[in-house]
Amino acid sequence: KDSQSGQRRCSGMGQRRTGMVGLDDLKGLFQPNECLILYRRQVEAPGSYQQDPWAMTDEEKLQAVPQIHKQGNELYRQGKVQEAASKYYDAIACLKNLQMKEQPGSPDWIELDQKITPLLLNYCQCKLQCEEYYEVLDHCSSILNKYEDNVKAYFKRGKAHAAVWNVAEAQADFAKVLALDPSLRPVVSKELRSLEVRLREKDAEDKIRFKGIFSQ
């Protein structure tokens, strides 16, 4: 009770019980003796429940990563690219959290980093399909700063460079792919041909656009 005015003060639920909401136009929404019943019903398959990474112990995080990786791969095969990217991100987060507790460059840190790399490449593949090219450039470059012979990182970065018209950079990355793995020549040649076609189309569009400007 308020000793100065004698007014009652109560919680939101108390206001529901008494109808004291303070505003006449809201009183009709509250019935004094109305009961509020909440239901939450969820049925999950055995073994399907998965804790959020922040709630896991270090050991649980390490054990969860292969399962999360598998879930991401399955979602990707189903064409659910955004959902797959989210799974890969969760797995990376688990490993990054563990890696932060290790001395950079130590054997344990390197071991965790080598587990992160394939997950990060899978994540980049999803981002390529989602046309988020600059994120791919950042992540692939971070991988190549540590692992200069990672063919997949060069290839994905080359595709991202090509998509944002970094022609020289794309050609350099694809050349590096061929130097590291000549067996990929058919795949690389296809990407280079696609880039050349896009460049010709862009040049033709630019000529039409500029011709229209100068003819005015």
VEXMARKOL-391055 format. One line per 3 residues: their letters; for each residue x, y, z of N, C-alpha, C, O. Coordinates in nm, 3 decimals, always signed. Example, Ala and Ser with C-alpha at 12.3 -4.5 7.8 and 13.67 -1.06 7.14 Angstrom:
% residues 2
AS = +1.319:-0.569:+0.780:+1.230:-0.450:+0.780:+1.320:-0.330:+0.780:+1.424:-0.332:+0.846  +1.285:-0.225:+0.708:+1.367:-0.106:+0.714:+1.290:+0.003:+0.787:+1.341:+0.114:+0.804
This chain:
% residues 216
KDS = +0.083:-0.121:+0.000:+0.000:+0.000:+0.000:+0.087:+0.125:+0.000:+0.196:+0.127:+0.057  +0.036:+0.228:-0.064:+0.104:+0.357:-0.067:+0.061:+0.434:+0.057:-0.057:+0.469:+0.071  +0.155:+0.461:+0.146:+0.119:+0.526:+0.272:+0.073:+0.670:+0.252:+0.006:+0.727:+0.338
QSG = +0.110:+0.729:+0.137:+0.072:+0.869:+0.114:-0.071:+0.883:+0.060:-0.146:+0.969:+0.106  -0.106:+0.798:-0.036:-0.236:+0.816:-0.100:-0.335:+0.705:-0.069:-0.455:+0.719:-0.096  -0.287:+0.594:-0.013:-0.376:+0.485:+0.016:-0.408:+0.399:-0.104:-0.490:+0.308:-0.095
QRR = -0.342:+0.426:-0.221:-0.370:+0.347:-0.340:-0.299:+0.212:-0.330:-0.191:+0.200:-0.273  -0.362:+0.110:-0.387:-0.302:-0.023:-0.392:-0.208:-0.032:-0.511:-0.236:+0.024:-0.617  -0.098:-0.101:-0.493:-0.007:-0.129:-0.602:+0.002:-0.281:-0.615:+0.011:-0.352:-0.515
CSG = +0.000:-0.329:-0.736:+0.007:-0.474:-0.753:+0.072:-0.507:-0.887:+0.091:-0.419:-0.971  +0.104:-0.633:-0.904:+0.168:-0.679:-1.027:+0.068:-0.685:-1.141:-0.052:-0.663:-1.123  +0.122:-0.716:-1.262:+0.035:-0.730:-1.379:-0.070:-0.836:-1.358:-0.186:-0.817:-1.396
MGQ = -0.032:-0.949:-1.298:-0.130:-1.055:-1.274:-0.232:-1.011:-1.170:-0.349:-1.047:-1.177  -0.184:-0.931:-1.073:-0.277:-0.880:-0.973:-0.378:-0.786:-1.036:-0.495:-0.784:-0.998  -0.333:-0.709:-1.135:-0.423:-0.620:-1.205:-0.526:-0.699:-1.285:-0.641:-0.656:-1.297
RRT = -0.486:-0.812:-1.338:-0.582:-0.898:-1.409:-0.692:-0.944:-1.315:-0.809:-0.949:-1.352  -0.652:-0.978:-1.192:-0.750:-1.033:-1.096:-0.846:-0.924:-1.048:-0.963:-0.952:-1.021  -0.797:-0.801:-1.038:-0.881:-0.696:-0.980:-0.944:-0.605:-1.086:-1.038:-0.531:-1.056
GMV = -0.893:-0.611:-1.209:-0.943:-0.522:-1.313:-0.886:-0.383:-1.304:-0.929:-0.294:-1.378  -0.788:-0.360:-1.214:-0.729:-0.228:-1.195:-0.615:-0.208:-1.294:-0.499:-0.231:-1.260  -0.647:-0.167:-1.414:-0.543:-0.144:-1.514:-0.512:+0.004:-1.531:-0.416:+0.040:-1.599
GLD = -0.592:+0.090:-1.471:-0.564:+0.233:-1.476:-0.623:+0.304:-1.596:-0.626:+0.427:-1.599  -0.668:+0.229:-1.696:-0.724:+0.290:-1.816:-0.862:+0.229:-1.843:-0.876:+0.108:-1.853  -0.961:+0.315:-1.854:-1.098:+0.267:-1.870:-1.117:+0.183:-1.996:-1.192:+0.086:-1.996
DLK = -1.047:+0.223:-2.105:-1.069:+0.153:-2.231:-1.004:+0.015:-2.233:-1.027:-0.062:-2.327  -0.922:-0.019:-2.132:-0.860:-0.151:-2.124:-0.929:-0.243:-2.023:-0.902:-0.363:-2.019  -1.018:-0.186:-1.942:-1.080:-0.267:-1.839:-1.158:-0.385:-1.896:-1.165:-0.492:-1.836
GLF = -1.216:-0.363:-2.013:-1.296:-0.469:-2.074:-1.215:-0.590:-2.116:-1.269:-0.698:-2.137  -1.085:-0.570:-2.129:-0.998:-0.682:-2.170:-0.965:-0.773:-2.053:-0.914:-0.883:-2.073  -0.991:-0.730:-1.931:-0.953:-0.806:-1.813:-1.076:-0.842:-1.732:-1.154:-0.755:-1.693
QPN = -1.093:-0.970:-1.708:-1.203:-1.018:-1.625:-1.146:-1.057:-1.489:-1.052:-1.135:-1.482  -1.202:-1.004:-1.380:-1.144:-1.022:-1.246:-1.116:-1.166:-1.207:-1.012:-1.193:-1.147  -1.205:-1.258:-1.237:-1.188:-1.395:-1.189:-1.150:-1.493:-1.301:-1.165:-1.614:-1.285
ECL = -1.103:-1.441:-1.410:-1.066:-1.526:-1.523:-0.935:-1.598:-1.496:-0.840:-1.538:-1.446  -0.931:-1.726:-1.528:-0.809:-1.805:-1.509:-0.728:-1.805:-1.638:-0.784:-1.811:-1.748  -0.598:-1.799:-1.625:-0.507:-1.804:-1.739:-0.435:-1.937:-1.736:-0.364:-1.967:-1.641
ILY = -0.453:-2.017:-1.840:-0.391:-2.150:-1.846:-0.297:-2.154:-1.965:-0.337:-2.122:-2.077  -0.172:-2.192:-1.943:-0.072:-2.199:-2.048:-0.042:-2.345:-2.079:-0.024:-2.426:-1.988  -0.035:-2.377:-2.207:-0.002:-2.512:-2.251:+0.124:-2.505:-2.337:+0.138:-2.415:-2.420
RRQ = +0.213:-2.599:-2.318:+0.327:-2.614:-2.408:+0.349:-2.763:-2.427:+0.383:-2.835:-2.333  +0.329:-2.807:-2.546:+0.340:-2.950:-2.573:+0.434:-2.970:-2.690:+0.413:-2.913:-2.797  +0.536:-3.050:-2.672:+0.633:-3.075:-2.779:+0.683:-3.218:-2.767:+0.723:-3.262:-2.659
VEA = +0.681:-3.288:-2.876:+0.726:-3.427:-2.877:+0.847:-3.436:-2.968:+0.842:-3.394:-3.083  +0.956:-3.490:-2.917:+1.079:-3.502:-2.995:+1.123:-3.647:-2.999:+1.099:-3.723:-2.905  +1.186:-3.683:-3.108:+1.238:-3.819:-3.121:+1.352:-3.840:-3.022:+1.426:-3.747:-2.992
PGS = +1.368:-3.963:-2.972:+1.478:-3.992:-2.879:+1.611:-3.953:-2.941:+1.640:-3.986:-3.056  +1.692:-3.882:-2.862:+1.825:-3.845:-2.908:+1.829:-3.724:-2.999:+1.936:-3.684:-3.043  +1.710:-3.663:-3.029:+1.707:-3.550:-3.121:+1.731:-3.416:-3.052:+1.766:-3.318:-3.117
YQQ = +1.712:-3.413:-2.920:+1.730:-3.286:-2.849:+1.877:-3.247:-2.848:+1.964:-3.329:-2.821  +1.903:-3.121:-2.877:+2.040:-3.072:-2.882:+2.049:-2.941:-2.806:+1.975:-2.846:-2.834  +2.139:-2.935:-2.710:+2.157:-2.813:-2.633:+2.213:-2.702:-2.720:+2.281:-2.728:-2.819
DPW = +2.185:-2.578:-2.682:+2.252:-2.466:-2.746:+2.399:-2.470:-2.709:+2.434:-2.509:-2.598  +2.488:-2.429:-2.801:+2.633:-2.435:-2.773:+2.673:-2.365:-2.644:+2.761:-2.413:-2.573  +2.610:-2.252:-2.613:+2.650:-2.177:-2.494:+2.620:-2.254:-2.366:+2.682:-2.228:-2.262
AMT = +2.526:-2.350:-2.372:+2.488:-2.425:-2.252:+2.569:-2.554:-2.236:+2.552:-2.624:-2.136  +2.656:-2.587:-2.331:+2.731:-2.711:-2.327:+2.861:-2.697:-2.249:+2.919:-2.588:-2.241  +2.905:-2.807:-2.192:+3.039:-2.812:-2.135:+3.139:-2.826:-2.249:+3.100:-2.852:-2.364
DEE = +3.267:-2.811:-2.219:+3.369:-2.825:-2.324:+3.365:-2.963:-2.387:+3.377:-2.977:-2.509  +3.347:-3.063:-2.305:+3.343:-3.200:-2.358:+3.220:-3.221:-2.445:+3.228:-3.288:-2.549  +3.107:-3.166:-2.404:+2.984:-3.179:-2.484:+2.997:-3.107:-2.618:+2.946:-3.156:-2.719
KLQ = +3.064:-2.993:-2.618:+3.085:-2.920:-2.744:+3.167:-3.004:-2.842:+3.134:-3.014:-2.960  +3.274:-3.063:-2.791:+3.361:-3.143:-2.877:+3.288:-3.264:-2.932:+3.307:-3.301:-3.048  +3.204:-3.325:-2.850:+3.128:-3.442:-2.893:+3.014:-3.405:-2.989:+2.975:-3.485:-3.074
AVP = +2.962:-3.283:-2.975:+2.847:-3.242:-3.056:+2.886:-3.204:-3.199:+2.804:-3.215:-3.290  +3.010:-3.160:-3.218:+3.051:-3.107:-3.349:+3.029:-3.205:-3.464:+2.971:-3.166:-3.565  +3.072:-3.332:-3.455:+3.048:-3.424:-3.568:+2.900:-3.440:-3.602:+2.864:-3.450:-3.719
QIH = +2.815:-3.443:-3.500:+2.672:-3.458:-3.523:+2.614:-3.334:-3.591:+2.533:-3.346:-3.682  +2.656:-3.216:-3.545:+2.608:-3.092:-3.606:+2.656:-3.083:-3.751:+2.583:-3.040:-3.839  +2.781:-3.123:-3.773:+2.838:-3.124:-3.909:+2.755:-3.215:-4.000:+2.724:-3.180:-4.114
KQG = +2.722:-3.331:-3.948:+2.641:-3.428:-4.025:+2.504:-3.369:-4.057:+2.454:-3.384:-4.169  +2.444:-3.302:-3.961:+2.313:-3.239:-3.984:+2.323:-3.131:-4.093:+2.234:-3.120:-4.178  +2.431:-3.054:-4.089:+2.452:-2.952:-4.191:+2.465:-3.013:-4.330:+2.407:-2.961:-4.426
NEL = +2.540:-3.122:-4.341:+2.557:-3.189:-4.470:+2.424:-3.240:-4.524:+2.397:-3.230:-4.643  +2.342:-3.295:-4.436:+2.213:-3.349:-4.477:+2.121:-3.237:-4.525:+2.052:-3.251:-4.626  +2.121:-3.127:-4.454:+2.039:-3.012:-4.494:+2.086:-2.958:-4.629:+2.005:-2.918:-4.713
YRQ = +2.217:-2.956:-4.649:+2.269:-2.907:-4.777:+2.227:-2.998:-4.892:+2.189:-2.950:-4.999  +2.232:-3.127:-4.869:+2.189:-3.222:-4.973:+2.042:-3.205:-5.006:+1.999:-3.231:-5.119  +1.965:-3.162:-4.907:+1.822:-3.140:-4.929:+1.792:-3.004:-4.994:+1.677:-2.970:-5.020
GKV = +1.897:-2.928:-5.018:+1.878:-2.796:-5.078:+1.843:-2.687:-4.979:+1.809:-2.576:-5.020  +1.851:-2.717:-4.850:+1.820:-2.618:-4.746:+1.950:-2.548:-4.707:+2.009:-2.574:-4.602  +1.991:-2.458:-4.794:+2.125:-2.399:-4.782:+2.138:-2.309:-4.660:+2.238:-2.316:-4.588
QEA = +2.040:-2.224:-4.636:+2.046:-2.135:-4.520:+2.051:-2.213:-4.390:+2.127:-2.179:-4.299  +1.968:-2.318:-4.381:+1.966:-2.400:-4.260:+2.099:-2.473:-4.242:+2.148:-2.486:-4.130  +2.155:-2.519:-4.352:+2.285:-2.587:-4.346:+2.392:-2.491:-4.296:+2.475:-2.527:-4.212
ASK = +2.392:-2.369:-4.349:+2.489:-2.268:-4.306:+2.480:-2.243:-4.157:+2.581:-2.224:-4.090  +2.358:-2.242:-4.104:+2.337:-2.220:-3.961:+2.399:-2.333:-3.879:+2.458:-2.309:-3.773  +2.385:-2.456:-3.928:+2.444:-2.571:-3.858:+2.597:-2.563:-3.860:+2.662:-2.585:-3.758
YYD = +2.652:-2.532:-3.976:+2.798:-2.520:-3.985:+2.848:-2.409:-3.892:+2.952:-2.422:-3.828  +2.771:-2.301:-3.885:+2.809:-2.190:-3.798:+2.810:-2.234:-3.651:+2.900:-2.199:-3.576  +2.709:-2.312:-3.611:+2.703:-2.361:-3.472:+2.823:-2.450:-3.440:+2.882:-2.439:-3.333
AIA = +2.859:-2.536:-3.535:+2.974:-2.625:-3.513:+3.102:-2.544:-3.502:+3.187:-2.572:-3.417  +3.117:-2.444:-3.588:+3.235:-2.357:-3.583:+3.240:-2.285:-3.449:+3.346:-2.272:-3.388  +3.124:-2.237:-3.403:+3.118:-2.163:-3.276:+3.165:-2.251:-3.160:+3.236:-2.204:-3.071
CLK = +3.125:-2.377:-3.160:+3.168:-2.469:-3.055:+3.320:-2.480:-3.053:+3.382:-2.471:-2.947  +3.379:-2.501:-3.170:+3.523:-2.520:-3.179:+3.599:-2.391:-3.151:+3.705:-2.393:-3.088  +3.545:-2.279:-3.197:+3.610:-2.150:-3.171:+3.614:-2.120:-3.022:+3.713:-2.067:-2.971
NLQ = +3.506:-2.156:-2.953:+3.501:-2.135:-2.809:+3.609:-2.215:-2.738:+3.672:-2.166:-2.644  +3.629:-2.338:-2.782:+3.733:-2.421:-2.724:+3.871:-2.369:-2.762:+3.964:-2.372:-2.680  +3.885:-2.322:-2.885:+4.015:-2.275:-2.933:+4.061:-2.151:-2.857:+4.181:-2.131:-2.837
MKE = +3.966:-2.067:-2.815:+4.001:-1.945:-2.741:+4.070:-1.976:-2.608:+4.138:-1.890:-2.551  +4.052:-2.097:-2.560:+4.111:-2.136:-2.431:+4.252:-2.193:-2.447:+4.318:-2.225:-2.349  +4.297:-2.205:-2.573:+4.428:-2.262:-2.601:+4.525:-2.152:-2.645:+4.484:-2.048:-2.696
QPG = +4.652:-2.178:-2.625:+4.755:-2.086:-2.670:+4.764:-2.089:-2.822:+4.784:-2.196:-2.879  +4.750:-1.974:-2.890:+4.760:-1.973:-3.037:+4.890:-2.036:-3.086:+4.999:-2.003:-3.039  +4.876:-2.128:-3.181:+4.993:-2.195:-3.236:+5.034:-2.322:-3.162:+5.123:-2.394:-3.206
SPD = +4.968:-2.348:-3.049:+5.000:-2.470:-2.974:+4.940:-2.590:-3.047:+4.850:-2.573:-3.130  +4.988:-2.712:-3.017:+4.933:-2.832:-3.084:+4.782:-2.845:-3.070:+4.713:-2.879:-3.167  +4.728:-2.817:-2.951:+4.583:-2.828:-2.932:+4.509:-2.722:-3.014:+4.403:-2.749:-3.070
WIE = +4.565:-2.601:-3.019:+4.505:-2.492:-3.098:+4.503:-2.529:-3.245:+4.402:-2.509:-3.313  +4.613:-2.582:-3.295:+4.622:-2.621:-3.436:+4.526:-2.734:-3.467:+4.462:-2.734:-3.573  +4.515:-2.830:-3.377:+4.422:-2.942:-3.398:+4.279:-2.893:-3.411:+4.205:-2.939:-3.498
LDQ = +4.239:-2.799:-3.326:+4.105:-2.743:-3.334:+4.088:-2.662:-3.463:+3.982:-2.667:-3.525  +4.191:-2.590:-3.502:+4.183:-2.509:-3.623:+4.166:-2.597:-3.747:+4.097:-2.559:-3.841  +4.229:-2.712:-3.746:+4.215:-2.803:-3.859:+4.076:-2.866:-3.865:+4.033:-2.910:-3.971
KIT = +4.007:-2.870:-3.753:+3.868:-2.914:-3.753:+3.774:-2.802:-3.797:+3.669:-2.828:-3.856  +3.812:-2.679:-3.768:+3.730:-2.564:-3.807:+3.733:-2.543:-3.958:+3.631:-2.508:-4.017  +3.849:-2.565:-4.020:+3.868:-2.530:-4.161:+3.767:-2.596:-4.255:+3.706:-2.525:-4.335
PLL = +3.746:-2.728:-4.250:+3.646:-2.787:-4.342:+3.505:-2.737:-4.316:+3.426:-2.724:-4.409  +3.473:-2.709:-4.191:+3.341:-2.653:-4.160:+3.326:-2.514:-4.219:+3.221:-2.478:-4.271  +3.434:-2.435:-4.211:+3.430:-2.300:-4.264:+3.419:-2.302:-4.417:+3.354:-2.215:-4.475
LNY = +3.483:-2.399:-4.480:+3.471:-2.412:-4.626:+3.329:-2.452:-4.666:+3.276:-2.404:-4.766  +3.268:-2.540:-4.588:+3.127:-2.575:-4.614:+3.036:-2.453:-4.597:+2.944:-2.431:-4.675  +3.065:-2.376:-4.494:+2.989:-2.253:-4.470:+3.005:-2.157:-4.588:+2.908:-2.095:-4.631
CQC = +3.127:-2.146:-4.640:+3.152:-2.059:-4.756:+3.077:-2.108:-4.879:+3.029:-2.028:-4.959  +3.067:-2.239:-4.896:+2.992:-2.293:-5.009:+2.845:-2.249:-5.002:+2.785:-2.214:-5.103  +2.790:-2.253:-4.881:+2.652:-2.206:-4.863:+2.641:-2.058:-4.896:+2.546:-2.015:-4.961
KLQ = +2.738:-1.980:-4.851:+2.734:-1.836:-4.874:+2.751:-1.803:-5.022:+2.695:-1.705:-5.071  +2.828:-1.885:-5.094:+2.838:-1.867:-5.239:+2.700:-1.881:-5.305:+2.663:-1.800:-5.390  +2.627:-1.983:-5.264:+2.496:-2.006:-5.323:+2.396:-1.899:-5.281:+2.299:-1.872:-5.353
CEE = +2.419:-1.838:-5.166:+2.332:-1.730:-5.120:+2.378:-1.594:-5.175:+2.319:-1.490:-5.143  +2.483:-1.596:-5.258:+2.538:-1.476:-5.322:+2.591:-1.375:-5.222:+2.586:-1.254:-5.245  +2.643:-1.425:-5.110:+2.706:-1.339:-5.011:+2.858:-1.349:-5.031:+2.930:-1.411:-4.953
YYE = +2.903:-1.287:-5.140:+3.038:-1.310:-5.190:+3.147:-1.249:-5.103:+3.254:-1.308:-5.088  +3.122:-1.135:-5.045:+3.228:-1.070:-4.967:+3.258:-1.147:-4.839:+3.371:-1.145:-4.790  +3.158:-1.212:-4.784:+3.183:-1.298:-4.667:+3.271:-1.416:-4.707:+3.358:-1.457:-4.631
VLD = +3.247:-1.470:-4.826:+3.330:-1.580:-4.877:+3.475:-1.533:-4.894:+3.568:-1.604:-4.857  +3.492:-1.414:-4.950:+3.627:-1.360:-4.968:+3.700:-1.348:-4.835:+3.817:-1.383:-4.825  +3.631:-1.298:-4.734:+3.694:-1.280:-4.603:+3.735:-1.413:-4.542:+3.848:-1.428:-4.495
HCS = +3.644:-1.509:-4.542:+3.672:-1.637:-4.476:+3.778:-1.717:-4.551:+3.867:-1.776:-4.489  +3.770:-1.719:-4.683:+3.870:-1.794:-4.761:+4.008:-1.732:-4.746:+4.108:-1.804:-4.739  +4.013:-1.600:-4.743:+4.143:-1.534:-4.724:+4.201:-1.566:-4.588:+4.322:-1.584:-4.574
SIL = +4.116:-1.573:-4.485:+4.165:-1.608:-4.351:+4.221:-1.750:-4.348:+4.320:-1.777:-4.280  +4.157:-1.840:-4.423:+4.209:-1.977:-4.431:+4.343:-1.979:-4.503:+4.437:-2.046:-4.459  +4.352:-1.907:-4.614:+4.474:-1.909:-4.694:+4.590:-1.837:-4.626:+4.706:-1.864:-4.657
NKY = +4.561:-1.748:-4.534:+4.667:-1.686:-4.456:+4.738:-1.788:-4.367:+4.854:-1.769:-4.330  +4.668:-1.896:-4.335:+4.727:-2.001:-4.250:+4.766:-2.124:-4.329:+4.866:-2.190:-4.298  +4.688:-2.155:-4.432:+4.711:-2.278:-4.510:+4.719:-2.240:-4.658:+4.618:-2.237:-4.728
EDN = +4.839:-2.212:-4.704:+4.859:-2.159:-4.839:+4.834:-2.262:-4.949:+4.826:-2.227:-5.066  +4.820:-2.388:-4.911:+4.800:-2.493:-5.013:+4.657:-2.546:-5.013:+4.631:-2.655:-5.065  +4.564:-2.470:-4.957:+4.425:-2.517:-4.951:+4.356:-2.490:-5.084:+4.316:-2.377:-5.112
VKA = +4.342:-2.593:-5.164:+4.286:-2.580:-5.298:+4.141:-2.531:-5.295:+4.102:-2.444:-5.373  +4.062:-2.588:-5.203:+3.920:-2.550:-5.197:+3.903:-2.403:-5.164:+3.813:-2.337:-5.217  +3.988:-2.351:-5.077:+3.978:-2.209:-5.041:+4.010:-2.121:-5.161:+3.944:-2.020:-5.183
YFK = +4.113:-2.158:-5.240:+4.144:-2.082:-5.361:+4.029:-2.087:-5.461:+3.993:-1.986:-5.522  +3.971:-2.206:-5.476:+3.864:-2.222:-5.575:+3.741:-2.141:-5.536:+3.684:-2.071:-5.620  +3.701:-2.149:-5.410:+3.582:-2.075:-5.367:+3.608:-1.924:-5.369:+3.519:-1.846:-5.404
RGK = +3.729:-1.885:-5.332:+3.760:-1.742:-5.338:+3.762:-1.693:-5.483:+3.719:-1.582:-5.513  +3.814:-1.779:-5.573:+3.813:-1.743:-5.714:+3.673:-1.721:-5.766:+3.648:-1.626:-5.841  +3.579:-1.809:-5.728:+3.440:-1.793:-5.771:+3.380:-1.664:-5.714:+3.306:-1.594:-5.783
AHA = +3.412:-1.633:-5.589:+3.361:-1.510:-5.528:+3.420:-1.387:-5.597:+3.348:-1.290:-5.622  +3.549:-1.390:-5.627:+3.611:-1.278:-5.699:+3.545:-1.258:-5.835:+3.514:-1.146:-5.875  +3.522:-1.368:-5.905:+3.459:-1.359:-6.037:+3.319:-1.298:-6.026:+3.278:-1.220:-6.112
AVW = +3.247:-1.335:-5.921:+3.109:-1.287:-5.905:+3.103:-1.136:-5.883:+3.006:-1.071:-5.922  +3.207:-1.081:-5.819:+3.206:-0.935:-5.791:+3.298:-0.860:-5.887:+3.337:-0.746:-5.859  +3.333:-0.922:-6.001:+3.408:-0.859:-6.110:+3.552:-0.826:-6.073:+3.611:-0.735:-6.131
NVA = +3.610:-0.900:-5.978:+3.754:-0.888:-5.952:+3.824:-0.986:-6.046:+3.867:-1.094:-6.004  +3.834:-0.948:-6.172:+3.876:-1.042:-6.276:+4.019:-1.091:-6.254:+4.045:-1.211:-6.258  +4.112:-1.000:-6.232:+4.252:-1.039:-6.215:+4.269:-1.130:-6.094:+4.344:-1.228:-6.099
EAQ = +4.200:-1.097:-5.985:+4.211:-1.178:-5.863:+4.152:-1.318:-5.886:+4.207:-1.418:-5.839  +4.039:-1.324:-5.957:+3.977:-1.454:-5.987:+4.071:-1.540:-6.071:+4.090:-1.658:-6.042  +4.129:-1.481:-6.175:+4.221:-1.555:-6.261:+4.343:-1.604:-6.183:+4.390:-1.715:-6.205
ADF = +4.393:-1.521:-6.091:+4.509:-1.560:-6.010:+4.474:-1.678:-5.919:+4.554:-1.770:-5.903  +4.355:-1.674:-5.858:+4.314:-1.784:-5.770:+4.294:-1.913:-5.849:+4.335:-2.020:-5.803  +4.232:-1.905:-5.965:+4.211:-2.026:-6.046:+4.345:-2.081:-6.097:+4.362:-2.202:-6.109
AKV = +4.440:-1.993:-6.126:+4.573:-2.038:-6.166:+4.641:-2.112:-6.052:+4.712:-2.211:-6.073  +4.618:-2.065:-5.930:+4.676:-2.132:-5.812:+4.613:-2.268:-5.792:+4.681:-2.363:-5.753  +4.485:-2.279:-5.819:+4.416:-2.409:-5.809:+4.482:-2.509:-5.904:+4.509:-2.622:-5.865
LAL = +4.506:-2.467:-6.028:+4.566:-2.557:-6.127:+4.708:-2.595:-6.088:+4.751:-2.708:-6.111  +4.781:-2.500:-6.030:+4.918:-2.530:-5.988:+4.922:-2.633:-5.876:+5.012:-2.716:-5.870  +4.823:-2.627:-5.787:+4.818:-2.719:-5.673:+4.755:-2.853:-5.711:+4.793:-2.957:-5.657
DPS = +4.658:-2.850:-5.804:+4.589:-2.974:-5.841:+4.550:-2.969:-5.989:+4.439:-2.929:-6.022  +4.641:-3.011:-6.078:+4.613:-3.006:-6.222:+4.492:-3.088:-6.265:+4.436:-3.063:-6.372  +4.451:-3.185:-6.183:+4.335:-3.267:-6.220:+4.206:-3.186:-6.223:+4.105:-3.232:-6.277
LRP = +4.209:-3.067:-6.165:+4.089:-2.983:-6.162:+4.078:-2.892:-6.284:+3.994:-2.802:-6.286  +4.162:-2.913:-6.385:+4.161:-2.828:-6.503:+4.023:-2.818:-6.568:+3.982:-2.708:-6.604  +3.948:-2.929:-6.586:+3.815:-2.916:-6.648:+3.721:-2.823:-6.571:+3.647:-2.744:-6.629
VVS = +3.725:-2.835:-6.439:+3.637:-2.751:-6.355:+3.680:-2.604:-6.363:+3.596:-2.515:-6.377  +3.811:-2.581:-6.355:+3.862:-2.445:-6.360:+3.835:-2.384:-6.497:+3.797:-2.267:-6.507  +3.855:-2.462:-6.603:+3.831:-2.412:-6.739:+3.686:-2.369:-6.755:+3.657:-2.268:-6.819
KEL = +3.595:-2.445:-6.697:+3.453:-2.410:-6.703:+3.427:-2.276:-6.635:+3.352:-2.193:-6.686  +3.489:-2.255:-6.520:+3.471:-2.128:-6.448:+3.528:-2.012:-6.527:+3.468:-1.904:-6.532  +3.645:-2.032:-6.589:+3.708:-1.925:-6.666:+3.625:-1.892:-6.791:+3.611:-1.775:-6.827
RSL = +3.571:-1.995:-6.857:+3.485:-1.970:-6.973:+3.361:-1.891:-6.933:+3.319:-1.799:-7.003  +3.304:-1.930:-6.819:+3.185:-1.859:-6.770:+3.218:-1.712:-6.742:+3.139:-1.623:-6.773  +3.336:-1.688:-6.685:+3.378:-1.551:-6.656:+3.396:-1.473:-6.786:+3.357:-1.356:-6.795
EVR = +3.455:-1.535:-6.886:+3.476:-1.468:-7.016:+3.343:-1.433:-7.082:+3.328:-1.325:-7.138  +3.247:-1.524:-7.075:+3.114:-1.497:-7.132:+3.049:-1.378:-7.062:+2.993:-1.290:-7.127  +3.057:-1.376:-6.930:+2.998:-1.266:-6.854:+3.065:-1.133:-6.887:+3.000:-1.029:-6.893
LRE = +3.197:-1.138:-6.907:+3.269:-1.016:-6.941:+3.226:-0.963:-7.077:+3.208:-0.842:-7.094  +3.209:-1.052:-7.174:+3.164:-1.009:-7.308:+3.024:-0.950:-7.301:+2.995:-0.848:-7.364  +2.937:-1.014:-7.222:+2.801:-0.963:-7.208:+2.801:-0.825:-7.141:+2.726:-0.736:-7.179
KDA = +2.887:-0.812:-7.040:+2.895:-0.683:-6.970:+2.948:-0.574:-7.064:+2.898:-0.462:-7.062  +3.049:-0.607:-7.146:+3.104:-0.510:-7.240:+2.997:-0.467:-7.340:+2.986:-0.348:-7.372  +2.919:-0.562:-7.389:+2.812:-0.530:-7.484:+2.708:-0.439:-7.420:+2.662:-0.344:-7.483
EDK = +2.671:-0.468:-7.296:+2.572:-0.385:-7.226:+2.627:-0.245:-7.203:+2.554:-0.147:-7.217  +2.756:-0.236:-7.168:+2.816:-0.105:-7.144:+2.818:-0.022:-7.271:+2.793:+0.099:-7.267  +2.849:-0.085:-7.386:+2.853:-0.013:-7.513:+2.717:+0.045:-7.547:+2.706:+0.159:-7.592
IRF = +2.612:-0.035:-7.526:+2.476:+0.013:-7.552:+2.440:+0.127:-7.458:+2.380:+0.226:-7.500  +2.477:+0.111:-7.331:+2.444:+0.214:-7.232:+2.515:+0.345:-7.265:+2.453:+0.451:-7.265  +2.645:+0.338:-7.292:+2.722:+0.460:-7.319:+2.683:+0.523:-7.452:+2.685:+0.645:-7.466
KGI = +2.648:+0.437:-7.550:+2.603:+0.490:-7.679:+2.479:+0.574:-7.660:+2.464:+0.679:-7.721  +2.390:+0.527:-7.576:+2.268:+0.602:-7.548:+2.296:+0.733:-7.480:+2.225:+0.832:-7.503  +2.399:+0.736:-7.395:+2.433:+0.860:-7.322:+2.489:+0.964:-7.419:+2.449:+1.080:-7.417
FSQ = +2.585:+0.921:-7.504:+2.654:+1.015:-7.591:+2.569:+1.060:-7.710:+2.600:+1.161:-7.773  +2.464:+0.985:-7.741:+2.380:+1.021:-7.856:+2.274:+1.124:-7.819:+2.205:+1.177:-7.906  +2.262:+1.151:-7.689:+2.160:+1.246:-7.644:+2.205:+1.391:-7.670:+2.132:+1.485:-7.639
